[in-house]
Amino acid sequence: MPEEVAIQNADAPRTVDSLAADLRAAGVRQGMTLLVHSSLSSLGWVAGGAQAVILALTRVVGDFGTLVMPAYSTDNSDPQDWRSPPIPDHWHQTVRDHTPVFDPRQTPTRGLGRIAETFRSWPDVMRSGHPAVSFCALGRYARAVTTQHGLENGLGENSPLARIYDLGGSVLLLGVGHDSNSSLHLAEHRASWPRKRVIDQGAAMRIGDQRLWVRFKDVLLESEDFPRLGAAFDATGGSSIAKVGSATCRLMAQQALVDFGVQWIGKHRGR
């Protein structure tokens, strides 16, 4: 169980104070625009759980910083593309007809862990409007990061990922690997490789006073090679690696990561 794993991973309880000190030692600074991907259990046993982690993060980036986390609700997507797990073909239309519409306040995150889900409902947090791959943000540039999130190519140029890039933001992998590093999807949108293709997607949305199943285009994303890509980036010295609680964390400049990813994908993917 996660609680038992957390206790086994800790020599003492983690606290807001100890986590904040570890984050500073890892290189997190006041005023950063910081995109965080996280695993609560990797930190060890935390007094206050996800709430304490968010308090530590907001303390360290400060009032002039901006904290960003993914808030994906990928179960609001076309079931014909589901692979983990797939559902029977004859269920597809029922899912399209009855999935609740995306609502920034009500729709929960999916598969992102307790820290991201807690952050979603944190006071004053803003959430972008994409029905499947939204992001939440708090702080100085929260509005700039989350507004005008385009429906097509949801992790591309009209996404919060691109706004973080424009702001010179950073990425913190807090106890997770590069397979969770969403900024590499922005690199995919900017890169070219032989298999790259655009697919039809769909989601339940409210348009005016109507519930509609909305169709849109997106790049067929791949993440199987993200661990290799990330390891190659780490080998350049681009990631600062440290411990936060019991978790190995990686802090990196997002622009450097994305630019490296564009070149790496173009050279290695599908060759």
Secondary structure, 3 states (H helix, E strand, C coil): CHHHHHHHCCCCCECHHHHHHHHHHHCCCCCCEEEEEECCHHHCCECCHHHHHHHHHHHHHCCCCEEEEECCCCCCCCHHHCCCCCCCHHHHHHHHHHCCCCCCCCCCCCCCCHHHHHHHCCCCCEECCCCCCCEEEEECCHHHHHCCCCCCCCCCCCCHHHHHHHCCCEEEEECCCHHHCCHHHHHHHHCCCCCCCEEEEEEEEEECCEEEEEEEEEECCCCCCHHHHHHHHHHCCCEEEEEECCEEEEEEEHHHHHHHHHHHHHHHCCC
